[in-house]
Every structure is written in C-alpha cells, then in structure tokens.
Amino acid sequence: MVELLPAERGIRVSQPKAQLDARTLQKHDAAIIVCSREHAEDALAKLPAAALWLRLYRDARNRGQVTLLSARITSDAIPVVVAFAKSTASAFERLMR
C-alpha cells in the first residue's frame, strides 16, 4: 500500500555555520546532519548525545559500511538522522544519501 501525504508548504531548510548543540536542536522538529565519512568519529564526538552516536556508529560499523544512523534524542525525542558522505561529495550527492 502506498500512501501519499499532502505537500507541506512551510518546510524550512537551514545550514548553519555554527556548532550544533542540544539547545539549537530543540528549536527544530527534526534534523538531518551530514558528516564526512573519512572523519566520522571525530564529527560524531562533537554532536549532542555524542556517546550515543559513537556507540551506534561502532555497532553499525561492525556489520559493514555505515551510511546512515538515526535516533530520537533530547527530552522531546526529536528524530535525528546522521548521514555519512565522502568529503568530496557535492551538495546533491549528500542529499542522495
């Protein structure tokens, strides 16, 4: 069964040039974070709930190449997806993850 949802007109996409912290994250309904595949652990260590992200990454890495991680973090259970892309990937290639 395929279900189509009505188009959302008020979606805001932002790409801030600052360090992401829990306070900033709580201002949004969801987040997609794209990290460099080559420096994945360093990038994850700088995120809110870093210990959780590093544990998920290491568990997934034991099963093969990691392309995505997802979790609900913060007290409001905000859905967050972390995607991994080559550092040389174009903006379009990062969105294709």
N, C-alpha and C positions, 0 to 999 in steps of 0.2 A: 504494500500500500504506500502510495506517495501522497504526502500532504504538503501543499504549498501555503506558505504564510503570506499575508498581505505585506506589501512593500513598506518598509519603515522610512520615513522621510527625515527624521531628526537625528540620524546617526552622526556622531562626531568622531572623527579620527584625528588623533594628535600624535606628534612625535617630539616630545620634549627633549631638550638638550641638557637635562639635569639628572642627578642621581635619583633613581626610583626608590621611594621609601614607603612604609606602610601607610602613612598619613596621605600621601599622594594617591596611593592605590585605592584607599577607601572613598575617594571622591568619584570613582567610576563604578559602573555596573559590572564591568568585566575588563580583562586586559589580555592583550597578545604581546608577548615580548620575544623579539628575535635576537638571538645571541650567536656569536661566532662559534662555529663548530670546533675550530682549532684551539680556542681558549675557553671551552665550555665551563670547566670547573671554576676558573677564575671569575667568569661572568656570573655564575650561579651564586658564588660566595658573596657577591655584592647585592643580591636581591633580598627583599623582605622574606623572612622564613627561610633563610639560606640553608640551615641544617636540613630542613625537609627536602628542598630542591636537590641538594647534594646527595642525600640518601636515595631519592627517586632516580636520579641520574645514574648513580653507581649500580643500583639494582638493574636498571634497564640496560646499561652498558654490558653487563654480564651476559645478557641474552643476544646482543648484537649491536649494530649501529643505532644510535639514538637520533631520531629526527624530531620528536615531539614529547613533551611532558605536560601533564595537566593536573591541576589540583584546585581545591577550593580553600583559599586561605583567608585570613583575617577573621575577626569575630562575626562578620556578616556573611561569611562563606562566599566571598567574591570568586567567581570562576576565573582562573588564570591559566593561560597556555603559554609555554615556553617552547619556541621553535628554534632549531639549530640550522644554520646555513653557512656555507663557505664564506669566508671574509671577503672574497672577490665577487660574491653574488650580487646581481643587480637588484634594485628595489622590486621589480616584477618577479624575479626568481625567489626572493624572500617571501613574497605573498603566496607563491605557489606551494609552499611547504604545507 
